[in-house]
Amino acid sequence: MEYALITGATSGIGYALAECFARDGFGLALVSSNMRHLKQTKEKLEKKYDTLIELYEKDLARPETAEELYQEIKKNQTPISFLVNNAGFGLLGATDEIDLKQDERMLTLNMLAPVKLTKLFLQDMKKRGRGHILNVASTGAFQPGPYNSTYYASKAFLYSYSRAIHLELKEKGIIVSTLCPGTTGTKFFERAGAKTPAFAMSPRKVAEIAYRGMRKGKDVIVPGTVNQLLRLVPVNIKLAAVAKMKRKQAGEQNG
């Protein structure tokens, strides 16, 4: 059986992607920093799908954890054909007000962990001559984000890295796709201390579009017509709009 490794798999886009893979008969290697949530996720999935599920409690915001995860999966001899780097979070507020340690954890999770996992697992994919990697960035990758500065910058890094290695690896049978969702109804806003906007796209819809696009070998996947059109808006206009929106959200968080 082929397996999909999904980080941040217990809610939102990660959980919805797990359902896509389970529905199509793939085994699951699910990663989260909370074992209770992992067990609840496994229980929900097993009620709906007949597949094998492995659980890995790992805090990928720690620099050494990506290698630990890889070694455990190798020890279990779990063949990973699909790697989904979905785990991530954001921090709202002016950069001088955000705790440095929290910023460091976020940057490790959003940038370093996906790069490490990609580089580790693609070695096994190269030996098999095939594999898929889906890195979850954001439409925030397309412009700077005042009051959400390090989060937007981390997604810009992941977007740039993923597009570059897409060209490097496709000749070796490995397809790297970059998912750039817009506002999505996940726990992201809750963790950042803000309200989820009413216009947020559902995680299930985002996941279905991402799953189909990845299986087709698409380079960049931007769910939703509005999000695709927003890429055409000049950066300075988007920058001003983001600053206004995020300043308001940061104010709500502090209020």
N, C-alpha and C positions, 0 to 999 in steps of 0.2 A: 504493500500500500504506500502511495505517495502522501507526504504530509505538507501542510501549510503551517509555518511558524508565524504567529501573529502577536505582536507586542501591544500592550494596552488593550487586551482582548475582552475585558469584562463589561464594557459598556460602549455606547455610541457607535462610531464607525467600525471600531475593532470588532465588537460583538456582531454587528450586522454582516461584516465580511466573513466572520467565522460561520455564520449561518449559510452564506453562499457556498463556501467550500464544503461544509458538511452535507448540504443538499446534493452536491455533485459527487459525493462518495469519497472525498479526501479525508485523511486523518488530520487531526489538529494537535499542534503543540502551542498551548496558550500561555502567555506570559503576562504577569501582573505583579505588583508589589504587595498584593493583599490576597492571602490564601483563602480566606473566607469568601471573598468575591469570586475567586477562581472556582471554588467548589460549587457555589451557587450557579455559576455560568455553565459548568459541566453538567449539572443536574438538569438545567433547562434545555440544553442542547440534546442530551440523551433521551429526553422525553419526545423529541421531535425527529431525531435522525439516528440512523444506525451506523455509527462510525466510531473509530478509536480516538480517544482524547487523552493527551498527556498535559499535566499541569506543572508550571515552573514559577515559583514565587521568587521574583528577582526585582530588585530596585535598580533600574538601569540609569538612574541619576547618579549612581556611584561609578567612577571611572573604570573600576576593575570588573564590573559585573558582566559586561558583554562577553569577555573571555570565559568567565565562569559558566555562563549559560551555554556557550558553544561547547565547552568541554563536557558538560553534563549530557547534552544531546548526542554528542559523539559517543560517550560511554553507553548511552541507551541504544545506540545504533539506529537512531531515528532518521530515515532518509528525507531531508527537507528539499522539496522541489519548488516551493513557493515561500519567499520571505517577505513578510509585510511589516515594515517599520512604521508603526502607527502611533506608538506611545509618545506623548508630549504634553506640555502645558504652557500657559502664558502668564505673565505678570503685568497687571495694570498699574499705571502711575508714572510720575516723572522719574527719570533715571536716577536723580539724586535722592529720591525717597524710597527706592526699592532696595531691599536688603541684598548685600553683595553675595552672601552665601546662597540665598535663594536663586539669584541670577545665575550663579555658577552651576547649581544643580539643574536649572532649566536648560542652560546651554549644553551641558553634558548629555542630558536626555534627548534634546531636540537635534543635536548635531553629532556629537562624538559617538553616541551609542549606535545610530544608524550606519555611520561610516564603518565602525568596527564590525558590526554584524554583517554588513555587506561584504567587507573584505574577507572575513572568516568563512562565511558560507559559500561565497562564489568559488572558492578553491575546490570544494566538493562538487559544485555544479559544473565546473570546467571539466572535471574528470568524467562526469556523466555526459558532457556535451550538451546540456540543456538546463534550463531553470528560469524562474521568473522572480524579479524583485520589485516590490511596490513600495516606494517611499512616499509617505504622506506629508506633503508640504502644505501650502495654503495659497489662496489668492493674495494673501498678505505678502507673498514672495515677490509680487510685481511692483511694489513701491515701499518706501520707508513708512514706519508707523509710529508717529509721535505718541507718547504715553503708553506705548506698547512696544517700545523700541527694540529691545533685545529679542523679543518673540518674533517680530517681523524680520529682523536681521537673520535669526536662526533659520527661518523658513526660506529666506532668499539664498542662504548658503546651501541648504539641502536641495533646493530647486536647481541651482547651478551645478552642484556636484552630480546630481542624478542625471541631468541632461548630458553632461560630459561623458559619464561612464556608459550611458546608453549607446553612444557611438563606439566606444571602445569595446564593449562586450558583445554586441549583437553578432559580430563575426564569429564569436566563440559559442553561439547558441544560447546565450543568456540575455534575456530581455529585461531591461530596467525601465519601469514606468514611474512617472511622477504624478501623484494625485494632488490637485490644487482645489480643494473645496472652498466655497465661500462660507458665509455664516450658516452653521449647522446646529441643530438642537441636541447638543451633547452636554456633558458635565463640565465642558471647558469653561463656560462663563461662570458657573457656580464656583469652580476652583479659583478663578480670577477675581471673584467677589463682585460679579456684575449680573444683571438680569439677562436671560436669553431673549434676544429680539424676536418679535412676533413673526417676522418674515423668514425665520430660519428654515432651511431645507431639512427634511427628515434624514436621520442617519441611514435608514434602510434604503432610501432613494439614492443617496450618495454612494453607498456601498454597492448597489446593483450596477450603477454606471461605472464605478471603479473596477469592479470585477470583470465586467464585459470588456472594458477597454484594455485591462491588463492581459486577459486571455487572447485578445486580438493583437497584442504587441504594440499598443499605442505608446508613444513617447510621453506626451503630456495629456492628462485627463482633467478637464475643467467641467464639473457638473453644473448644468443649468445655463440656459441661454443668456440670462442677465449677467451672470458671472463671466461668460465668454465675451459679451459686449463691453463689460467694464475694462477689459484688457486694452481696449482701443482708446480709452479716455486718457488724455495727457497726464503724466505723472504729477505735475505741480497741482493740478486740480484735485486729483485723488489724495495727494498729500494733505492739502488743506481740509478736505472732507474728513479724512481719517483723524486728523488732529482734533477737529471739532467733536466728532463722535466719541473718540477715546477719552478726551478731556471730560466729557459729560459722564461717561461710564466710570471713570476714576473718581469723579465727584460723588456719584451714587454709592460707590464702594466705601468711600470715607465718611459718607453721610449716614 
